[in-house]
Amino acid sequence: MKERDLSLNARIIAATDAPLADRGYELVQLRIVSGPVTSVDIDIDRLDGAPVSVDDCVAASRIISAIFDVEDFINGKYNLNVSSPGEYRPIQKLDDFPRFYGREAKLELNSPINNRKKIVGKLLRIEQNSADTVVYLKVWCDTDGDEIAVPYRSIKKITVRRVF
């Protein structure tokens, strides 16, 4: 199986973003895997911060299916799977960070900082300037709970713990 091109992902996100938002949902993550039957896996979140229910997944699936029927993004058969991102929600956009200040965050880094490629801590803030964007965390595994600054470009993946 091989991943589809990013331009398809961008087109799907652009087509579904507003209709999902109108119903109170946000597309968090999209994965498309080709095979005998293409798999389209979409994680959604509720804009009001409430837990994603089965009914939410069904409603979002209907919205997305209707768009797919009109736009014909996938040639041939495909399976559409809509679900919650789970306990740890990925952060994909810089605009998402302020929503999650104060929550537990897990960072996977491209290269080590303080001899660690994985850091867990409380997400404090981000600061953006013309040179770089920096994510600040209060690291929990340190005995003194040091605040550290992580350049955004160094982050491979960041997830935040969902609070219900």
trRosetta pair geometry for C-beta under 8 A, 3 or more apart (Angstrom, degrees):
i j d omega theta_ij theta_ji phi_ij phi_ji
1 33 4.9 26 167 175 128 105
1 34 6.0 168 -157 75 73 57
1 35 4.6 -29 -103 -72 103 99
2 33 7.5 157 76 -154 21 66
2 34 5.4 -13 59 48 71 111
3 31 7.7 -75 -125 -161 100 78
3 32 6.8 99 -158 78 65 70
3 33 6.3 -44 -96 -102 55 64
3 34 7.6 166 -112 7 6 88
4 8 4.9 -46 140 53 126 144
4 9 7.1 149 91 -41 104 87
4 32 4.3 -26 22 99 124 122
4 33 7.6 -136 -13 -86 86 19
4 34 6.1 115 -63 -39 86 102
4 38 7.8 36 -51 -146 128 122
5 8 5.4 103 71 1 78 98
5 9 7.7 -142 109 1 48 88
6 9 5.2 -51 -154 37 48 116
6 10 6.1 50 149 -22 74 102
7 10 5.5 -49 -146 36 36 114
7 11 6.4 38 153 -21 65 103
8 11 5.7 -53 -148 36 32 111
8 12 6.4 31 153 -18 65 106
8 32 6.5 -65 108 42 126 162
8 73 6.5 114 -163 -173 97 104
9 12 5.8 -57 -149 37 30 110
9 13 6.2 28 155 -17 66 108
9 30 5.3 154 -145 96 96 126
9 32 6.6 -151 -77 5 87 118
10 13 5.8 -54 -144 39 30 111
10 14 6.2 31 156 -20 64 108
11 14 5.7 -54 -145 37 29 112
11 15 6.3 23 158 -15 64 110
11 71 7.7 165 149 177 109 139
11 73 6.7 168 104 -119 117 111
12 15 5.9 -61 -146 40 28 106
12 16 6.0 4 164 -2 66 117
12 30 6.1 159 95 -161 130 158
12 32 7.9 143 -6 -50 158 131
12 40 7.9 -160 -140 -151 159 125
12 73 5.7 56 -83 -130 97 161
13 16 6.3 -71 -137 47 24 96
13 17 5.8 45 165 -52 65 103
13 27 6.0 -156 -127 89 79 146
13 30 6.3 -132 -67 -5 95 149
14 17 6.2 -35 -138 2 22 118
15 19 7.9 -6 149 11 59 118
15 67 5.3 143 140 -179 113 130
15 71 5.6 3 -147 -69 165 157
15 73 7.8 -152 36 -63 153 125
16 19 6.0 -74 -154 52 47 104
16 20 5.4 40 158 -21 84 115
16 27 5.7 75 105 -45 120 142
16 63 7.1 108 -147 127 92 104
16 64 5.6 16 -123 -109 133 83
16 67 5.6 -175 -86 61 81 170
17 20 6.3 -71 -153 38 18 105
17 21 6.2 14 158 -16 61 113
17 27 6.5 -89 -94 21 62 117
18 21 5.6 -57 -141 39 31 112
18 22 6.3 39 157 -27 65 102
19 22 5.6 -48 -149 27 32 116
19 23 7.1 15 157 -4 61 105
19 63 5.2 171 136 -175 117 118
19 67 6.5 -173 38 -63 156 127
20 23 6.1 -70 -158 45 34 100
20 25 4.2 -82 179 84 93 100
20 26 6.5 134 125 -95 122 20
20 27 5.8 112 49 -35 170 87
20 44 6.9 -140 -161 -130 133 119
20 60 6.2 38 -126 -134 102 96
20 63 6.0 143 -84 114 67 151
20 64 7.6 25 -73 -63 109 88
21 24 7.5 61 -169 -67 33 13
21 25 6.9 -109 -76 66 30 52
21 26 6.6 46 -88 -87 77 68
21 47 6.8 76 -140 -59 68 143
23 59 6.3 -165 166 147 144 120
23 60 7.3 -178 91 -87 138 67
23 63 6.3 -134 6 -66 150 150
24 46 6.0 3 144 -154 97 80
24 47 5.1 -128 -165 31 59 106
24 48 6.2 -11 -166 -14 115 101
25 44 4.9 -12 -171 -174 117 125
25 45 7.1 142 -158 73 66 38
25 46 6.3 -49 -103 -106 60 47
25 47 6.7 -121 -76 -21 10 90
25 56 6.8 147 -91 -174 117 101
25 59 7.7 174 -37 100 139 106
25 60 5.1 167 -152 -95 174 116
25 63 7.8 170 47 40 139 154
26 44 6.5 143 71 -161 45 70
26 45 4.9 -22 60 61 100 88
26 46 7.6 111 15 -159 87 2
26 47 5.7 113 -30 -73 104 81
27 30 6.3 13 172 -51 120 104
27 42 6.1 -56 -138 -165 98 110
27 43 7.6 104 -166 77 55 54
27 44 6.1 -44 -101 -103 44 74
28 43 4.5 -58 65 103 109 99
28 44 6.2 158 1 -122 94 16
28 45 5.0 78 -54 -14 123 105
28 85 4.9 -61 95 -58 156 131
28 89 6.2 -86 -154 -163 150 99
28 90 6.4 130 162 59 105 87
28 92 6.8 155 -174 -6 57 124
29 41 7.9 -15 113 116 94 90
29 42 7.2 167 87 -152 56 43
29 43 4.2 23 47 38 96 115
29 85 6.3 104 11 -106 119 108
29 90 5.7 70 -66 48 125 130
29 92 6.8 170 -83 -57 72 134
30 40 7.5 -20 -162 -168 88 82
30 41 7.4 150 -156 84 40 58
30 42 5.4 -2 -106 -107 73 78
30 43 7.9 -133 -61 26 41 71
31 39 7.7 -7 111 112 92 96
31 40 7.7 161 85 -155 53 38
31 41 4.4 -8 60 60 100 105
31 42 7.9 -164 28 -70 64 41
32 38 6.6 -1 -171 -179 90 109
32 39 7.1 165 -152 86 43 57
32 40 5.4 -4 -106 -106 82 70
32 41 7.7 -168 -75 25 37 69
32 74 7.9 -160 -147 -91 126 113
33 38 7.0 165 84 -158 46 62
33 39 4.7 -3 56 56 95 104
33 41 7.6 20 4 0 102 108
34 38 5.4 -28 -114 -107 53 87
35 38 6.6 154 37 -90 66 36
35 39 6.7 23 22 -9 116 97
37 76 7.8 -141 -125 132 55 107
37 77 4.8 -50 -128 107 92 109
37 78 6.4 158 175 -110 78 29
37 79 5.8 64 137 -18 118 97
38 74 5.3 -152 72 -155 151 129
38 76 6.9 115 -2 83 110 102
38 77 7.2 163 25 99 79 54
38 78 4.1 -32 73 -110 98 94
38 79 7.3 -172 92 24 51 65
39 78 7.1 175 -81 -163 17 79
39 79 5.2 -15 -115 61 66 102
39 81 6.9 -2 -170 5 91 117
40 68 7.9 163 62 -99 171 145
40 74 6.8 -109 -48 -54 129 146
40 78 5.5 39 -9 166 108 125
40 79 6.9 -177 29 86 71 50
40 80 5.0 -19 73 -107 110 64
40 81 6.9 166 87 24 55 70
41 81 4.8 -15 -112 69 70 110
41 83 7.5 -22 -166 21 87 106
42 60 7.5 -144 109 138 126 122
42 64 6.4 -173 33 -110 165 167
42 80 7.2 -7 9 -168 112 85
42 81 7.0 163 26 86 65 56
42 82 5.0 -17 72 -108 100 72
42 83 7.6 145 84 26 53 60
43 82 7.9 152 -96 -159 21 54
43 83 5.9 -36 -108 79 67 74
43 84 6.6 25 -154 154 87 18
43 85 4.1 80 174 -79 137 75
43 86 7.9 -57 -136 -3 132 78
43 89 8.0 177 146 -135 134 80
43 90 7.9 94 78 29 150 104
44 52 6.2 139 90 -125 87 142
44 56 6.9 -153 97 143 129 107
44 57 7.0 168 40 -103 123 63
44 60 4.8 -86 -45 -140 168 172
44 82 6.1 14 -8 -172 117 99
44 83 7.5 161 23 81 79 24
44 84 7.0 -60 65 -99 66 44
44 85 7.8 -156 56 -31 23 84
45 52 6.3 -101 -124 -56 40 121
45 84 7.3 80 -93 -144 60 71
45 85 6.2 -21 -66 2 99 116
45 89 6.3 51 -85 -138 137 141
46 49 6.5 -83 92 17 96 12
46 50 4.9 -37 87 57 154 77
46 51 7.4 44 13 88 131 12
46 52 5.8 -180 -25 -81 96 72
46 56 6.4 -71 -72 -137 105 151
49 99 7.9 -166 -86 -175 108 111
50 164 7.7 63 -159 -134 46 86
51 84 7.4 -8 -175 -120 74 149
51 162 7.6 105 -103 148 74 134
51 164 4.9 21 -57 -118 109 128
52 56 4.8 -124 -159 81 71 144
52 57 6.6 80 161 -52 108 85
52 83 7.7 110 117 168 141 44
52 84 3.7 170 65 -94 131 105
52 85 7.9 104 8 13 145 65
53 56 4.7 110 52 0 69 99
53 57 7.3 -129 101 -1 44 84
54 57 5.6 -53 -153 35 37 112
54 58 6.4 38 149 -20 67 104
55 58 5.6 -51 -147 36 34 113
55 59 6.3 34 154 -19 66 105
56 59 5.8 -54 -146 38 30 110
56 60 6.2 26 157 -14 65 109
56 84 7.9 64 84 -72 126 92
57 60 5.9 -56 -143 42 29 108
57 61 6.0 35 155 -25 64 109
57 82 4.7 161 -162 107 82 98
57 83 5.9 13 -117 -100 133 38
57 84 7.2 -82 -68 -36 112 72
58 61 5.6 -54 -146 35 27 115
58 62 6.6 30 155 -21 62 102
58 82 7.9 173 -64 75 20 127
59 62 5.9 -53 -154 31 31 111
59 63 6.8 30 150 -17 63 104
60 63 5.6 -52 -151 35 36 113
60 64 6.2 30 154 -15 69 109
60 82 5.1 -177 94 -180 109 150
61 64 5.8 -57 -142 42 30 107
61 65 5.9 33 157 -22 66 109
61 80 6.2 136 -147 122 93 119
61 82 4.3 -148 -72 17 89 139
62 65 5.8 -52 -140 36 27 112
62 66 6.4 30 159 -20 61 105
63 66 6.1 -60 -156 33 26 110
63 67 6.7 21 151 -14 63 107
64 67 5.7 -57 -152 37 34 111
64 68 6.2 35 151 -20 68 106
64 80 6.4 171 108 -168 122 141
64 82 6.5 159 24 -74 145 131
65 68 5.5 -54 -145 38 32 112
65 69 6.4 38 153 -25 65 102
65 80 6.1 -165 -81 48 87 166
66 69 5.7 -49 -150 29 31 115
66 70 6.8 22 154 -11 62 105
67 70 6.0 -62 -153 40 33 105
67 71 5.7 8 161 0 72 118
68 71 6.1 -63 -126 52 27 96
68 72 7.4 94 174 -78 56 21
68 73 5.7 -73 -132 23 78 106
68 74 6.8 -4 -160 18 114 100
68 78 7.9 -117 -175 69 146 136
68 80 7.0 -142 -9 -75 163 140
69 72 7.6 9 179 -64 21 63
72 75 7.6 45 169 -81 91 58
74 78 4.3 18 127 -36 159 147
85 88 7.4 -95 135 95 101 43
85 89 4.3 87 92 -117 142 74
85 90 6.4 -134 -160 14 139 77
85 162 7.7 140 77 -45 101 133
86 89 7.3 174 64 -72 61 58
86 162 7.8 172 111 8 39 130
87 161 6.4 -16 157 -142 84 75
87 162 5.9 -142 -162 34 39 99
88 106 6.3 -12 -149 23 141 126
88 159 3.9 49 163 150 106 133
88 160 6.8 160 -155 73 68 23
88 161 5.8 -38 -99 -92 72 55
88 162 7.2 -152 -89 -7 21 84
89 159 6.1 153 72 -159 30 82
89 160 5.6 -26 61 60 87 79
89 161 7.9 126 16 -128 79 8
89 162 5.4 83 -18 -59 112 102
90 157 6.7 -63 -129 -166 108 92
90 158 7.0 108 -154 81 65 52
90 159 5.1 -49 -89 -96 51 81
91 96 4.9 -173 -148 94 91 131
91 97 6.4 67 -166 -78 146 65
91 100 6.7 -113 -83 24 126 154
91 105 7.9 -17 -7 -133 132 113
91 158 4.9 -31 44 94 108 105
91 159 7.0 177 -3 -105 77 27
91 160 6.1 60 -43 -12 108 106
92 96 6.8 76 47 -1 59 148
93 96 4.9 106 67 -12 81 102
94 97 6.1 -27 -170 -6 48 115
94 126 6.9 -145 -158 115 89 164
94 128 7.3 61 -176 -74 142 133
94 133 6.5 -77 -120 -154 131 162
94 152 7.4 3 -98 -140 106 153
95 98 7.7 -45 -178 19 44 99
96 99 5.8 -57 -172 31 57 119
96 100 6.7 23 148 -3 83 115
97 100 6.3 -86 -158 46 36 97
97 101 7.2 60 153 -56 73 80
97 123 7.2 -147 -160 174 84 132
97 125 7.9 83 148 -164 121 35
97 126 4.8 16 139 -6 165 130
97 135 7.4 -137 -129 -115 138 99
98 101 5.9 -18 -154 -21 44 111
98 126 7.8 -95 -58 28 68 101
100 103 4.7 -68 -175 32 82 129
100 105 7.2 100 138 -77 124 107
100 123 5.6 23 121 74 93 154
100 160 4.4 -49 -166 -137 144 173
101 123 5.7 -123 -121 111 39 95
101 124 6.6 23 -149 -179 91 19
101 125 6.2 25 -117 -81 120 58
102 122 6.5 -17 -152 -173 31 104
102 123 6.8 -39 19 70 22 79
102 124 7.9 73 -65 -107 45 39
103 122 7.2 161 85 -147 18 65
103 123 5.6 0 61 30 69 113
103 160 4.7 62 107 -173 131 112
103 161 5.7 -161 175 57 103 77
103 163 6.4 -136 -115 -21 110 114
104 120 6.8 2 -172 -174 97 93
104 121 7.5 -174 -144 111 61 16
104 122 6.5 -48 -94 -95 48 55
104 123 7.6 86 160 -8 5 88
104 140 7.8 -17 -125 -19 96 145
104 160 6.8 138 82 -159 53 62
104 161 4.0 22 64 12 106 125
105 120 7.2 176 87 -147 48 50
105 121 6.3 -20 57 69 87 60
105 122 7.2 92 13 -157 90 13
105 123 4.1 84 -26 -56 132 103
105 137 6.2 -118 63 -110 121 120
105 158 6.1 -5 -173 -170 110 99
105 159 7.0 161 -154 84 61 42
105 160 5.0 -30 -98 -98 76 75
105 161 7.6 -125 -70 -1 33 77
106 118 7.1 -11 -172 -168 90 94
106 119 7.6 161 -155 84 45 48
106 120 5.2 -13 -103 -101 73 83
106 158 7.1 164 82 -151 52 50
106 159 5.0 -5 53 58 99 92
106 160 7.8 -173 17 -81 70 29
106 161 7.9 86 -16 -45 96 84
107 118 6.9 163 85 -152 58 46
107 119 4.6 -5 56 57 107 93
107 120 7.7 -169 21 -75 71 37
107 135 7.5 157 -92 98 142 145
107 137 7.2 -122 -12 -41 132 156
107 150 6.3 20 180 147 169 175
107 155 5.6 -79 -155 -127 106 102
107 157 7.4 160 -155 86 44 54
107 158 5.1 -9 -104 -104 73 85
108 117 6.6 19 -161 149 64 85
108 118 5.7 -14 -104 -101 64 78
108 155 7.4 93 71 -165 52 66
108 156 4.6 -62 106 67 93 109
108 157 4.3 19 42 49 113 94
108 158 7.6 -149 25 -68 67 45
109 112 6.6 120 91 -98 134 26
109 113 6.1 -154 -121 -1 171 97
109 116 7.5 93 22 114 134 67
109 117 4.9 -136 57 -154 94 58
109 118 7.2 -149 10 -68 86 32
109 119 7.0 50 -30 -1 115 103
109 150 7.2 -118 -97 -154 117 125
109 154 5.3 -5 -151 151 98 94
109 155 6.2 -58 -106 -107 61 43
109 156 6.0 123 -166 0 8 96
110 153 8.0 -48 18 139 140 62
110 154 5.5 -133 34 -162 99 53
110 155 7.3 1 -13 45 89 4
110 156 5.0 138 -63 -59 68 96
111 117 7.3 -92 176 -108 14 93
111 154 6.4 -83 44 -147 82 99
112 115 5.5 5 170 -138 136 19
112 116 5.8 131 -150 55 90 22
112 117 5.1 -65 -88 -63 73 73
113 116 6.3 -37 67 62 62 79
113 119 7.1 -23 64 -47 111 137
113 148 7.0 129 134 169 131 138
113 150 6.2 -138 2 -112 169 89
113 154 6.9 72 -46 150 120 152
114 148 7.1 -89 -10 -120 138 147
116 119 5.7 104 117 -70 130 83
119 137 6.5 128 136 78 124 159
119 139 6.2 -70 -167 -114 104 107
119 148 7.3 -97 -159 66 152 143
119 150 7.1 -166 49 -71 154 144
120 139 7.4 95 78 -147 48 69
120 140 5.9 -50 110 41 90 110
120 141 6.4 82 59 -26 96 108
121 137 3.7 102 84 165 131 113
121 138 5.2 -176 178 80 114 42
121 139 4.2 -72 -82 -100 134 39
121 140 5.2 175 -110 -10 62 79
121 141 7.8 -93 -72 6 85 77
121 148 7.5 139 10 33 169 102
122 137 6.4 144 67 -162 44 71
122 138 4.4 -6 51 51 103 102
122 140 6.8 100 -21 -54 82 101
123 135 7.4 -50 -140 -174 88 104
123 136 8.0 103 -166 84 50 58
123 137 6.1 -37 -100 -104 42 81
123 160 6.3 -37 -15 -109 145 114
124 136 4.3 -58 66 106 117 101
124 137 6.1 179 2 -103 95 23
124 138 5.8 98 -54 -23 116 88
124 147 6.6 6 -17 -136 161 110
125 136 5.1 8 57 47 74 118
126 133 6.1 8 178 -180 114 98
126 134 6.7 163 -157 83 65 45
126 135 5.2 -27 -102 -100 88 62
126 136 7.0 -175 -89 12 34 79
126 152 7.3 48 -146 -72 120 118
127 133 7.2 173 87 -153 45 55
127 134 5.2 -8 57 56 91 96
127 136 7.2 48 -6 -22 99 113
128 132 8.0 -137 -141 112 52 38
128 133 4.7 -12 -105 -107 79 88
128 134 8.0 -176 -78 21 38 63
129 132 6.6 15 58 51 86 54
129 133 7.8 172 26 -83 54 46
132 151 5.6 -49 -180 -139 136 100
132 152 6.9 171 176 27 83 94
132 153 6.9 -84 -141 -4 101 112
133 151 7.4 103 77 -164 53 59
133 152 3.9 5 87 -3 101 141
133 153 7.7 122 50 -28 85 75
134 149 4.9 -3 179 -171 125 103
134 150 6.8 144 -163 69 69 38
134 151 5.8 -44 -104 -100 74 47
134 152 6.6 -118 -83 -25 22 83
135 149 7.4 144 73 -159 42 52
135 150 4.8 -27 65 65 95 96
135 151 7.9 45 19 138 79 3
135 152 5.9 108 -24 -82 98 74
135 155 6.8 39 13 -48 143 141
135 158 7.4 -138 -135 -102 172 156
136 147 6.0 7 -175 -178 102 104
136 148 7.2 172 -147 84 58 39
136 149 5.6 -24 -96 -100 77 67
136 150 7.7 174 -83 19 27 75
137 147 7.0 169 88 -150 38 59
137 148 5.7 -13 62 56 87 85
137 150 6.7 19 5 -3 110 117
138 145 5.4 13 174 174 100 95
138 146 7.4 180 -150 97 58 28
138 147 5.2 -35 -95 -93 68 72
139 142 4.7 63 100 3 111 111
139 145 6.6 178 72 -152 58 43
139 146 5.5 -1 40 65 109 76
139 147 7.6 171 2 -103 79 20
139 148 5.6 36 -31 0 118 115
140 145 6.6 6 -110 -115 39 86
142 145 5.8 172 81 -70 95 20
142 146 4.8 -27 95 13 164 92
150 154 5.9 -122 179 70 85 122
150 155 6.3 81 139 -62 122 100
151 154 4.6 89 72 -4 89 108
151 155 7.8 -157 98 -18 53 82
152 155 5.8 -50 -161 16 43 115
155 158 5.4 -5 -180 -42 136 108
